[in-house]
Structure formats: C-alpha cells, structure tokens
C-alpha cells in the first residue's frame, strides 16, 4: 500500500463515503498527536492521500515515518 518516492512514504486510502474517510482521519490525527509526528494529507469525498516524511531529518523517510505508516495501516485494515 505504501510506496516510497520523492523522499516520502505515500499511500491512498479509499472508503465507502466521506463519513468513513473523515473518521479515519480523526483516528490518524490522534496517533499523530501522540507521536508528535504530523502527516501531510488530502481528502476528497471518500479518498484520503497521506504523505509521511520527517522534517527535522531534512524531509526524508525515517523509522518514525515507517512506524506511523504501520500504525495507520492497522486502523485501515
């Protein structure tokens, strides 16, 4: 699901409707606050696109990004 390109981990998540997509984003937001690691994301109706990189490491992918991606996957699956 996640692909690494342009110094980011990127993924697209597709849901039944906007409500499900928004609920997912709210849950990801809680994880982001707990980790103090905030994604770049976009939402259009039932789709959510997420990009992860570590700004403090020069906008590259770090283990922190990989850990967050794993946590996001557990919410989605």
JOFEN-V795421 format. One line per field, one symbol per residue. ss: DSSP state (2 for helix, 1 for strand, 0 for the rest). burial: # if it has 24 or more other C-alpha atoms within 12 Angstrom, else .. A space follows every 50 residues. Layout:
# JOFEN-V795421
ss=???
burial=???
This chain:
# JOFEN-V795421
ss=00111001111111000222222222222222222000011111001111 110122200100222222222222220
burial=.......#######......##.##..##.##....#####.#...#### ####......#..###.##..#.....
